[in-house]
Structures are given as structure tokens and as C-alpha cells.
Amino acid sequence: MTTKQDLIKQIHYRLGHSEAKTKESVDEICKFMASSLQKHERIEIRGFFSFAIRNRKTGRVRNPKTGEILVKGAKDYVHGKQSKSWMREMNGIVSAKSK
């Protein structure tokens, strides 16, 4: 698993910027993305990923222990989708490693 701190260290190492400036930049990107999603704006990073807010409708669920039927309220959630070109690239890396 890669954490936000790992990302900051890798960018710092590769670009040679100060770690503090790199952390500030990564934090700003995260804040911008969160702010955009809160406004229900779609984020698209071409060749990588897109993020959007979707709405899960109200539904009925059953408690497996009691058998009771419950109503689950509607809610928003973040939906992410990788680009086709990025997936092709990742599939190539995964198949090359498995050989």
C-alpha cells in the first residue's frame, strides 16, 4: 500500500524539490479535488483517472440475523474510473511481471 507520505517522498526524490514544498503541493491538489467533488464537479485527469459524485438510490436491505427488512437511505458517493490507456499500460506491466 502506498500512502500519501510515500507519494510525497517519491515526488520529492524524483523532482528534487524540498519535502515541505512537495507536501504543500500534494496537500493543495487533494484539497482542490475534495472541493471540486463537494461541488459535484467531475474531475478528469486524462490518461489516468476520472472521479465524479454519484447518487445511490434508496433501497431495501435485509438483516441476515433477524430477517428484518430495513430501508437504506439514498446517499452520494465518489465513483472513480481509470482511463482505458492507463489500464492497457497497467495490464502490460502486470502480465510482464507474471511471466
Phi and psi restraints in degrees (range 20) as a CNS / XPLOR table:
assign (resid 1 and name C) (resid 2 and name N)
       (resid 2 and name CA) (resid 2 and name C) 1.0 -103.6 20.0 2
assign (resid 2 and name N) (resid 2 and name CA)
       (resid 2 and name C) (resid 3 and name N) 1.0 130.5 20.0 2
assign (resid 2 and name C) (resid 3 and name N)
       (resid 3 and name CA) (resid 3 and name C) 1.0 -99.0 20.0 2
assign (resid 3 and name N) (resid 3 and name CA)
       (resid 3 and name C) (resid 4 and name N) 1.0 172.2 20.0 2
assign (resid 3 and name C) (resid 4 and name N)
       (resid 4 and name CA) (resid 4 and name C) 1.0 -60.5 20.0 2
assign (resid 4 and name N) (resid 4 and name CA)
       (resid 4 and name C) (resid 5 and name N) 1.0 -39.4 20.0 2
assign (resid 4 and name C) (resid 5 and name N)
       (resid 5 and name CA) (resid 5 and name C) 1.0 -63.8 20.0 2
assign (resid 5 and name N) (resid 5 and name CA)
       (resid 5 and name C) (resid 6 and name N) 1.0 -38.1 20.0 2
assign (resid 5 and name C) (resid 6 and name N)
       (resid 6 and name CA) (resid 6 and name C) 1.0 -62.9 20.0 2
assign (resid 6 and name N) (resid 6 and name CA)
       (resid 6 and name C) (resid 7 and name N) 1.0 -41.7 20.0 2
assign (resid 6 and name C) (resid 7 and name N)
       (resid 7 and name CA) (resid 7 and name C) 1.0 -61.2 20.0 2
assign (resid 7 and name N) (resid 7 and name CA)
       (resid 7 and name C) (resid 8 and name N) 1.0 -45.3 20.0 2
assign (resid 7 and name C) (resid 8 and name N)
       (resid 8 and name CA) (resid 8 and name C) 1.0 -60.2 20.0 2
assign (resid 8 and name N) (resid 8 and name CA)
       (resid 8 and name C) (resid 9 and name N) 1.0 -45.1 20.0 2
assign (resid 8 and name C) (resid 9 and name N)
       (resid 9 and name CA) (resid 9 and name C) 1.0 -63.9 20.0 2
assign (resid 9 and name N) (resid 9 and name CA)
       (resid 9 and name C) (resid 10 and name N) 1.0 -40.6 20.0 2
assign (resid 9 and name C) (resid 10 and name N)
       (resid 10 and name CA) (resid 10 and name C) 1.0 -66.4 20.0 2
assign (resid 10 and name N) (resid 10 and name CA)
       (resid 10 and name C) (resid 11 and name N) 1.0 -43.0 20.0 2
assign (resid 10 and name C) (resid 11 and name N)
       (resid 11 and name CA) (resid 11 and name C) 1.0 -65.4 20.0 2
assign (resid 11 and name N) (resid 11 and name CA)
       (resid 11 and name C) (resid 12 and name N) 1.0 -43.1 20.0 2
assign (resid 11 and name C) (resid 12 and name N)
       (resid 12 and name CA) (resid 12 and name C) 1.0 -58.1 20.0 2
assign (resid 12 and name N) (resid 12 and name CA)
       (resid 12 and name C) (resid 13 and name N) 1.0 -46.4 20.0 2
assign (resid 12 and name C) (resid 13 and name N)
       (resid 13 and name CA) (resid 13 and name C) 1.0 -65.0 20.0 2
assign (resid 13 and name N) (resid 13 and name CA)
       (resid 13 and name C) (resid 14 and name N) 1.0 -44.4 20.0 2
assign (resid 13 and name C) (resid 14 and name N)
       (resid 14 and name CA) (resid 14 and name C) 1.0 -74.8 20.0 2
assign (resid 14 and name N) (resid 14 and name CA)
       (resid 14 and name C) (resid 15 and name N) 1.0 -36.2 20.0 2
assign (resid 14 and name C) (resid 15 and name N)
       (resid 15 and name CA) (resid 15 and name C) 1.0 -98.4 20.0 2
assign (resid 15 and name N) (resid 15 and name CA)
       (resid 15 and name C) (resid 16 and name N) 1.0 -17.5 20.0 2
assign (resid 15 and name C) (resid 16 and name N)
       (resid 16 and name CA) (resid 16 and name C) 1.0 77.7 20.0 2
assign (resid 16 and name N) (resid 16 and name CA)
       (resid 16 and name C) (resid 17 and name N) 1.0 10.4 20.0 2
assign (resid 16 and name C) (resid 17 and name N)
       (resid 17 and name CA) (resid 17 and name C) 1.0 -75.2 20.0 2
assign (resid 17 and name N) (resid 17 and name CA)
       (resid 17 and name C) (resid 18 and name N) 1.0 163.6 20.0 2
assign (resid 17 and name C) (resid 18 and name N)
       (resid 18 and name CA) (resid 18 and name C) 1.0 -64.8 20.0 2
assign (resid 18 and name N) (resid 18 and name CA)
       (resid 18 and name C) (resid 19 and name N) 1.0 149.8 20.0 2
assign (resid 18 and name C) (resid 19 and name N)
       (resid 19 and name CA) (resid 19 and name C) 1.0 -64.4 20.0 2
assign (resid 19 and name N) (resid 19 and name CA)
       (resid 19 and name C) (resid 20 and name N) 1.0 -34.6 20.0 2
assign (resid 19 and name C) (resid 20 and name N)
       (resid 20 and name CA) (resid 20 and name C) 1.0 -64.6 20.0 2
assign (resid 20 and name N) (resid 20 and name CA)
       (resid 20 and name C) (resid 21 and name N) 1.0 -43.8 20.0 2
assign (resid 20 and name C) (resid 21 and name N)
       (resid 21 and name CA) (resid 21 and name C) 1.0 -66.8 20.0 2
assign (resid 21 and name N) (resid 21 and name CA)
       (resid 21 and name C) (resid 22 and name N) 1.0 -38.6 20.0 2
assign (resid 21 and name C) (resid 22 and name N)
       (resid 22 and name CA) (resid 22 and name C) 1.0 -63.8 20.0 2
assign (resid 22 and name N) (resid 22 and name CA)
       (resid 22 and name C) (resid 23 and name N) 1.0 -44.0 20.0 2
assign (resid 22 and name C) (resid 23 and name N)
       (resid 23 and name CA) (resid 23 and name C) 1.0 -61.3 20.0 2
assign (resid 23 and name N) (resid 23 and name CA)
       (resid 23 and name C) (resid 24 and name N) 1.0 -42.9 20.0 2
assign (resid 23 and name C) (resid 24 and name N)
       (resid 24 and name CA) (resid 24 and name C) 1.0 -60.3 20.0 2
assign (resid 24 and name N) (resid 24 and name CA)
       (resid 24 and name C) (resid 25 and name N) 1.0 -42.9 20.0 2
assign (resid 24 and name C) (resid 25 and name N)
       (resid 25 and name CA) (resid 25 and name C) 1.0 -64.8 20.0 2
assign (resid 25 and name N) (resid 25 and name CA)
       (resid 25 and name C) (resid 26 and name N) 1.0 -46.5 20.0 2
assign (resid 25 and name C) (resid 26 and name N)
       (resid 26 and name CA) (resid 26 and name C) 1.0 -62.9 20.0 2
assign (resid 26 and name N) (resid 26 and name CA)
       (resid 26 and name C) (resid 27 and name N) 1.0 -42.0 20.0 2
assign (resid 26 and name C) (resid 27 and name N)
       (resid 27 and name CA) (resid 27 and name C) 1.0 -60.2 20.0 2
assign (resid 27 and name N) (resid 27 and name CA)
       (resid 27 and name C) (resid 28 and name N) 1.0 -42.3 20.0 2
assign (resid 27 and name C) (resid 28 and name N)
       (resid 28 and name CA) (resid 28 and name C) 1.0 -64.2 20.0 2
assign (resid 28 and name N) (resid 28 and name CA)
       (resid 28 and name C) (resid 29 and name N) 1.0 -40.5 20.0 2
assign (resid 28 and name C) (resid 29 and name N)
       (resid 29 and name CA) (resid 29 and name C) 1.0 -62.4 20.0 2
assign (resid 29 and name N) (resid 29 and name CA)
       (resid 29 and name C) (resid 30 and name N) 1.0 -45.2 20.0 2
assign (resid 29 and name C) (resid 30 and name N)
       (resid 30 and name CA) (resid 30 and name C) 1.0 -62.9 20.0 2
assign (resid 30 and name N) (resid 30 and name CA)
       (resid 30 and name C) (resid 31 and name N) 1.0 -42.2 20.0 2
assign (resid 30 and name C) (resid 31 and name N)
       (resid 31 and name CA) (resid 31 and name C) 1.0 -63.2 20.0 2
assign (resid 31 and name N) (resid 31 and name CA)
       (resid 31 and name C) (resid 32 and name N) 1.0 -43.0 20.0 2
assign (resid 31 and name C) (resid 32 and name N)
       (resid 32 and name CA) (resid 32 and name C) 1.0 -61.7 20.0 2
assign (resid 32 and name N) (resid 32 and name CA)
       (resid 32 and name C) (resid 33 and name N) 1.0 -45.1 20.0 2
assign (resid 32 and name C) (resid 33 and name N)
       (resid 33 and name CA) (resid 33 and name C) 1.0 -63.9 20.0 2
assign (resid 33 and name N) (resid 33 and name CA)
       (resid 33 and name C) (resid 34 and name N) 1.0 -43.7 20.0 2
assign (resid 33 and name C) (resid 34 and name N)
       (resid 34 and name CA) (resid 34 and name C) 1.0 -62.7 20.0 2
assign (resid 34 and name N) (resid 34 and name CA)
       (resid 34 and name C) (resid 35 and name N) 1.0 -42.8 20.0 2
assign (resid 34 and name C) (resid 35 and name N)
       (resid 35 and name CA) (resid 35 and name C) 1.0 -62.9 20.0 2
assign (resid 35 and name N) (resid 35 and name CA)
       (resid 35 and name C) (resid 36 and name N) 1.0 -43.5 20.0 2
assign (resid 35 and name C) (resid 36 and name N)
       (resid 36 and name CA) (resid 36 and name C) 1.0 -63.5 20.0 2
assign (resid 36 and name N) (resid 36 and name CA)
       (resid 36 and name C) (resid 37 and name N) 1.0 -43.3 20.0 2
assign (resid 36 and name C) (resid 37 and name N)
       (resid 37 and name CA) (resid 37 and name C) 1.0 -67.7 20.0 2
assign (resid 37 and name N) (resid 37 and name CA)
       (resid 37 and name C) (resid 38 and name N) 1.0 -34.0 20.0 2
assign (resid 37 and name C) (resid 38 and name N)
       (resid 38 and name CA) (resid 38 and name C) 1.0 -63.1 20.0 2
assign (resid 38 and name N) (resid 38 and name CA)
       (resid 38 and name C) (resid 39 and name N) 1.0 -29.9 20.0 2
assign (resid 38 and name C) (resid 39 and name N)
       (resid 39 and name CA) (resid 39 and name C) 1.0 -88.6 20.0 2
assign (resid 39 and name N) (resid 39 and name CA)
       (resid 39 and name C) (resid 40 and name N) 1.0 9.1 20.0 2
assign (resid 39 and name C) (resid 40 and name N)
       (resid 40 and name CA) (resid 40 and name C) 1.0 61.0 20.0 2
assign (resid 40 and name N) (resid 40 and name CA)
       (resid 40 and name C) (resid 41 and name N) 1.0 30.9 20.0 2
assign (resid 40 and name C) (resid 41 and name N)
       (resid 41 and name CA) (resid 41 and name C) 1.0 -90.5 20.0 2
assign (resid 41 and name N) (resid 41 and name CA)
       (resid 41 and name C) (resid 42 and name N) 1.0 141.1 20.0 2
assign (resid 41 and name C) (resid 42 and name N)
       (resid 42 and name CA) (resid 42 and name C) 1.0 -80.9 20.0 2
assign (resid 42 and name N) (resid 42 and name CA)
       (resid 42 and name C) (resid 43 and name N) 1.0 140.8 20.0 2
assign (resid 42 and name C) (resid 43 and name N)
       (resid 43 and name CA) (resid 43 and name C) 1.0 -113.3 20.0 2
assign (resid 43 and name N) (resid 43 and name CA)
       (resid 43 and name C) (resid 44 and name N) 1.0 126.9 20.0 2
assign (resid 43 and name C) (resid 44 and name N)
       (resid 44 and name CA) (resid 44 and name C) 1.0 -129.3 20.0 2
assign (resid 44 and name N) (resid 44 and name CA)
       (resid 44 and name C) (resid 45 and name N) 1.0 118.8 20.0 2
assign (resid 44 and name C) (resid 45 and name N)
       (resid 45 and name CA) (resid 45 and name C) 1.0 -107.8 20.0 2
assign (resid 45 and name N) (resid 45 and name CA)
       (resid 45 and name C) (resid 46 and name N) 1.0 96.7 20.0 2
assign (resid 45 and name C) (resid 46 and name N)
       (resid 46 and name CA) (resid 46 and name C) 1.0 -55.9 20.0 2
assign (resid 46 and name N) (resid 46 and name CA)
       (resid 46 and name C) (resid 47 and name N) 1.0 137.7 20.0 2
assign (resid 46 and name C) (resid 47 and name N)
       (resid 47 and name CA) (resid 47 and name C) 1.0 79.7 20.0 2
assign (resid 47 and name N) (resid 47 and name CA)
       (resid 47 and name C) (resid 48 and name N) 1.0 5.2 20.0 2
assign (resid 47 and name C) (resid 48 and name N)
       (resid 48 and name CA) (resid 48 and name C) 1.0 -136.9 20.0 2
assign (resid 48 and name N) (resid 48 and name CA)
       (resid 48 and name C) (resid 49 and name N) 1.0 -78.3 20.0 2
assign (resid 48 and name C) (resid 49 and name N)
       (resid 49 and name CA) (resid 49 and name C) 1.0 -149.7 20.0 2
assign (resid 49 and name N) (resid 49 and name CA)
       (resid 49 and name C) (resid 50 and name N) 1.0 158.3 20.0 2
assign (resid 49 and name C) (resid 50 and name N)
       (resid 50 and name CA) (resid 50 and name C) 1.0 -132.5 20.0 2
assign (resid 50 and name N) (resid 50 and name CA)
       (resid 50 and name C) (resid 51 and name N) 1.0 148.5 20.0 2
assign (resid 50 and name C) (resid 51 and name N)
       (resid 51 and name CA) (resid 51 and name C) 1.0 -130.5 20.0 2
assign (resid 51 and name N) (resid 51 and name CA)
       (resid 51 and name C) (resid 52 and name N) 1.0 141.7 20.0 2
assign (resid 51 and name C) (resid 52 and name N)
       (resid 52 and name CA) (resid 52 and name C) 1.0 -151.9 20.0 2
assign (resid 52 and name N) (resid 52 and name CA)
       (resid 52 and name C) (resid 53 and name N) 1.0 159.5 20.0 2
assign (resid 52 and name C) (resid 53 and name N)
       (resid 53 and name CA) (resid 53 and name C) 1.0 -91.4 20.0 2
assign (resid 53 and name N) (resid 53 and name CA)
       (resid 53 and name C) (resid 54 and name N) 1.0 129.8 20.0 2
assign (resid 53 and name C) (resid 54 and name N)
       (resid 54 and name CA) (resid 54 and name C) 1.0 -120.4 20.0 2
assign (resid 54 and name N) (resid 54 and name CA)
       (resid 54 and name C) (resid 55 and name N) 1.0 160.1 20.0 2
assign (resid 54 and name C) (resid 55 and name N)
       (resid 55 and name CA) (resid 55 and name C) 1.0 -110.9 20.0 2
assign (resid 55 and name N) (resid 55 and name CA)
       (resid 55 and name C) (resid 56 and name N) 1.0 127.4 20.0 2
assign (resid 55 and name C) (resid 56 and name N)
       (resid 56 and name CA) (resid 56 and name C) 1.0 -91.7 20.0 2
assign (resid 56 and name N) (resid 56 and name CA)
       (resid 56 and name C) (resid 57 and name N) 1.0 124.9 20.0 2
assign (resid 56 and name C) (resid 57 and name N)
       (resid 57 and name CA) (resid 57 and name C) 1.0 -72.2 20.0 2
assign (resid 57 and name N) (resid 57 and name CA)
       (resid 57 and name C) (resid 58 and name N) 1.0 163.7 20.0 2
assign (resid 57 and name C) (resid 58 and name N)
       (resid 58 and name CA) (resid 58 and name C) 1.0 -64.0 20.0 2
assign (resid 58 and name N) (resid 58 and name CA)
       (resid 58 and name C) (resid 59 and name N) 1.0 140.7 20.0 2
assign (resid 58 and name C) (resid 59 and name N)
       (resid 59 and name CA) (resid 59 and name C) 1.0 -149.7 20.0 2
assign (resid 59 and name N) (resid 59 and name CA)
       (resid 59 and name C) (resid 60 and name N) 1.0 171.9 20.0 2
assign (resid 59 and name C) (resid 60 and name N)
       (resid 60 and name CA) (resid 60 and name C) 1.0 -107.7 20.0 2
assign (resid 60 and name N) (resid 60 and name CA)
       (resid 60 and name C) (resid 61 and name N) 1.0 137.9 20.0 2
assign (resid 60 and name C) (resid 61 and name N)
       (resid 61 and name CA) (resid 61 and name C) 1.0 -129.8 20.0 2
assign (resid 61 and name N) (resid 61 and name CA)
       (resid 61 and name C) (resid 62 and name N) 1.0 156.7 20.0 2
assign (resid 61 and name C) (resid 62 and name N)
       (resid 62 and name CA) (resid 62 and name C) 1.0 -114.9 20.0 2
assign (resid 62 and name N) (resid 62 and name CA)
       (resid 62 and name C) (resid 63 and name N) 1.0 132.0 20.0 2
assign (resid 62 and name C) (resid 63 and name N)
       (resid 63 and name CA) (resid 63 and name C) 1.0 -74.0 20.0 2
assign (resid 63 and name N) (resid 63 and name CA)
       (resid 63 and name C) (resid 64 and name N) 1.0 116.0 20.0 2
assign (resid 63 and name C) (resid 64 and name N)
       (resid 64 and name CA) (resid 64 and name C) 1.0 -65.5 20.0 2
assign (resid 64 and name N) (resid 64 and name CA)
       (resid 64 and name C) (resid 65 and name N) 1.0 -26.0 20.0 2
assign (resid 64 and name C) (resid 65 and name N)
       (resid 65 and name CA) (resid 65 and name C) 1.0 -74.8 20.0 2
assign (resid 65 and name N) (resid 65 and name CA)
       (resid 65 and name C) (resid 66 and name N) 1.0 -45.9 20.0 2
assign (resid 65 and name C) (resid 66 and name N)
       (resid 66 and name CA) (resid 66 and name C) 1.0 -101.9 20.0 2
assign (resid 66 and name N) (resid 66 and name CA)
       (resid 66 and name C) (resid 67 and name N) 1.0 -18.1 20.0 2
assign (resid 66 and name C) (resid 67 and name N)
       (resid 67 and name CA) (resid 67 and name C) 1.0 81.1 20.0 2
assign (resid 67 and name N) (resid 67 and name CA)
       (resid 67 and name C) (resid 68 and name N) 1.0 -0.7 20.0 2
assign (resid 67 and name C) (resid 68 and name N)
       (resid 68 and name CA) (resid 68 and name C) 1.0 -67.7 20.0 2
assign (resid 68 and name N) (resid 68 and name CA)
       (resid 68 and name C) (resid 69 and name N) 1.0 136.9 20.0 2
assign (resid 68 and name C) (resid 69 and name N)
       (resid 69 and name CA) (resid 69 and name C) 1.0 -90.2 20.0 2
assign (resid 69 and name N) (resid 69 and name CA)
       (resid 69 and name C) (resid 70 and name N) 1.0 126.8 20.0 2
assign (resid 69 and name C) (resid 70 and name N)
       (resid 70 and name CA) (resid 70 and name C) 1.0 -118.1 20.0 2
assign (resid 70 and name N) (resid 70 and name CA)
       (resid 70 and name C) (resid 71 and name N) 1.0 152.2 20.0 2
assign (resid 70 and name C) (resid 71 and name N)
       (resid 71 and name CA) (resid 71 and name C) 1.0 -98.5 20.0 2
assign (resid 71 and name N) (resid 71 and name CA)
       (resid 71 and name C) (resid 72 and name N) 1.0 123.2 20.0 2
assign (resid 71 and name C) (resid 72 and name N)
       (resid 72 and name CA) (resid 72 and name C) 1.0 -98.2 20.0 2
assign (resid 72 and name N) (resid 72 and name CA)
       (resid 72 and name C) (resid 73 and name N) 1.0 125.2 20.0 2
assign (resid 72 and name C) (resid 73 and name N)
       (resid 73 and name CA) (resid 73 and name C) 1.0 -70.7 20.0 2
assign (resid 73 and name N) (resid 73 and name CA)
       (resid 73 and name C) (resid 74 and name N) 1.0 160.0 20.0 2
assign (resid 73 and name C) (resid 74 and name N)
       (resid 74 and name CA) (resid 74 and name C) 1.0 -70.1 20.0 2
assign (resid 74 and name N) (resid 74 and name CA)
       (resid 74 and name C) (resid 75 and name N) 1.0 148.3 20.0 2
assign (resid 74 and name C) (resid 75 and name N)
       (resid 75 and name CA) (resid 75 and name C) 1.0 -156.3 20.0 2
assign (resid 75 and name N) (resid 75 and name CA)
       (resid 75 and name C) (resid 76 and name N) 1.0 156.6 20.0 2
assign (resid 75 and name C) (resid 76 and name N)
       (resid 76 and name CA) (resid 76 and name C) 1.0 -89.5 20.0 2
assign (resid 76 and name N) (resid 76 and name CA)
       (resid 76 and name C) (resid 77 and name N) 1.0 149.5 20.0 2
assign (resid 76 and name C) (resid 77 and name N)
       (resid 77 and name CA) (resid 77 and name C) 1.0 -147.0 20.0 2
assign (resid 77 and name N) (resid 77 and name CA)
       (resid 77 and name C) (resid 78 and name N) 1.0 159.3 20.0 2
assign (resid 77 and name C) (resid 78 and name N)
       (resid 78 and name CA) (resid 78 and name C) 1.0 -87.4 20.0 2
assign (resid 78 and name N) (resid 78 and name CA)
       (resid 78 and name C) (resid 79 and name N) 1.0 127.7 20.0 2
assign (resid 78 and name C) (resid 79 and name N)
       (resid 79 and name CA) (resid 79 and name C) 1.0 -111.9 20.0 2
assign (resid 79 and name N) (resid 79 and name CA)
       (resid 79 and name C) (resid 80 and name N) 1.0 128.1 20.0 2
assign (resid 79 and name C) (resid 80 and name N)
       (resid 80 and name CA) (resid 80 and name C) 1.0 -116.8 20.0 2
assign (resid 80 and name N) (resid 80 and name CA)
       (resid 80 and name C) (resid 81 and name N) 1.0 144.2 20.0 2
assign (resid 80 and name C) (resid 81 and name N)
       (resid 81 and name CA) (resid 81 and name C) 1.0 -140.5 20.0 2
assign (resid 81 and name N) (resid 81 and name CA)
       (resid 81 and name C) (resid 82 and name N) 1.0 129.3 20.0 2
assign (resid 81 and name C) (resid 82 and name N)
       (resid 82 and name CA) (resid 82 and name C) 1.0 -80.3 20.0 2
assign (resid 82 and name N) (resid 82 and name CA)
       (resid 82 and name C) (resid 83 and name N) 1.0 153.1 20.0 2
assign (resid 82 and name C) (resid 83 and name N)
       (resid 83 and name CA) (resid 83 and name C) 1.0 -75.4 20.0 2
assign (resid 83 and name N) (resid 83 and name CA)
       (resid 83 and name C) (resid 84 and name N) 1.0 155.1 20.0 2
assign (resid 83 and name C) (resid 84 and name N)
       (resid 84 and name CA) (resid 84 and name C) 1.0 -63.0 20.0 2
assign (resid 84 and name N) (resid 84 and name CA)
       (resid 84 and name C) (resid 85 and name N) 1.0 -41.0 20.0 2
assign (resid 84 and name C) (resid 85 and name N)
       (resid 85 and name CA) (resid 85 and name C) 1.0 -65.5 20.0 2
assign (resid 85 and name N) (resid 85 and name CA)
       (resid 85 and name C) (resid 86 and name N) 1.0 -39.3 20.0 2
assign (resid 85 and name C) (resid 86 and name N)
       (resid 86 and name CA) (resid 86 and name C) 1.0 -66.7 20.0 2
assign (resid 86 and name N) (resid 86 and name CA)
       (resid 86 and name C) (resid 87 and name N) 1.0 -39.7 20.0 2
assign (resid 86 and name C) (resid 87 and name N)
       (resid 87 and name CA) (resid 87 and name C) 1.0 -64.7 20.0 2
assign (resid 87 and name N) (resid 87 and name CA)
       (resid 87 and name C) (resid 88 and name N) 1.0 -41.0 20.0 2
assign (resid 87 and name C) (resid 88 and name N)
       (resid 88 and name CA) (resid 88 and name C) 1.0 -60.2 20.0 2
assign (resid 88 and name N) (resid 88 and name CA)
       (resid 88 and name C) (resid 89 and name N) 1.0 -43.5 20.0 2
assign (resid 88 and name C) (resid 89 and name N)
       (resid 89 and name CA) (resid 89 and name C) 1.0 -62.8 20.0 2
assign (resid 89 and name N) (resid 89 and name CA)
       (resid 89 and name C) (resid 90 and name N) 1.0 -45.2 20.0 2
assign (resid 89 and name C) (resid 90 and name N)
       (resid 90 and name CA) (resid 90 and name C) 1.0 -65.8 20.0 2
assign (resid 90 and name N) (resid 90 and name CA)
       (resid 90 and name C) (resid 91 and name N) 1.0 -39.7 20.0 2
assign (resid 90 and name C) (resid 91 and name N)
       (resid 91 and name CA) (resid 91 and name C) 1.0 -63.2 20.0 2
assign (resid 91 and name N) (resid 91 and name CA)
       (resid 91 and name C) (resid 92 and name N) 1.0 -36.2 20.0 2
assign (resid 91 and name C) (resid 92 and name N)
       (resid 92 and name CA) (resid 92 and name C) 1.0 -65.6 20.0 2
assign (resid 92 and name N) (resid 92 and name CA)
       (resid 92 and name C) (resid 93 and name N) 1.0 -40.0 20.0 2
assign (resid 92 and name C) (resid 93 and name N)
       (resid 93 and name CA) (resid 93 and name C) 1.0 -68.0 20.0 2
assign (resid 93 and name N) (resid 93 and name CA)
       (resid 93 and name C) (resid 94 and name N) 1.0 -43.7 20.0 2
assign (resid 93 and name C) (resid 94 and name N)
       (resid 94 and name CA) (resid 94 and name C) 1.0 -65.3 20.0 2
assign (resid 94 and name N) (resid 94 and name CA)
       (resid 94 and name C) (resid 95 and name N) 1.0 -43.8 20.0 2
assign (resid 94 and name C) (resid 95 and name N)
       (resid 95 and name CA) (resid 95 and name C) 1.0 -67.9 20.0 2
assign (resid 95 and name N) (resid 95 and name CA)
       (resid 95 and name C) (resid 96 and name N) 1.0 -33.7 20.0 2
assign (resid 95 and name C) (resid 96 and name N)
       (resid 96 and name CA) (resid 96 and name C) 1.0 -67.1 20.0 2
assign (resid 96 and name N) (resid 96 and name CA)
       (resid 96 and name C) (resid 97 and name N) 1.0 -36.7 20.0 2
assign (resid 96 and name C) (resid 97 and name N)
       (resid 97 and name CA) (resid 97 and name C) 1.0 -72.5 20.0 2
assign (resid 97 and name N) (resid 97 and name CA)
       (resid 97 and name C) (resid 98 and name N) 1.0 -31.1 20.0 2
assign (resid 97 and name C) (resid 98 and name N)
       (resid 98 and name CA) (resid 98 and name C) 1.0 -80.4 20.0 2
assign (resid 98 and name N) (resid 98 and name CA)
       (resid 98 and name C) (resid 99 and name N) 1.0 -8.4 20.0 2
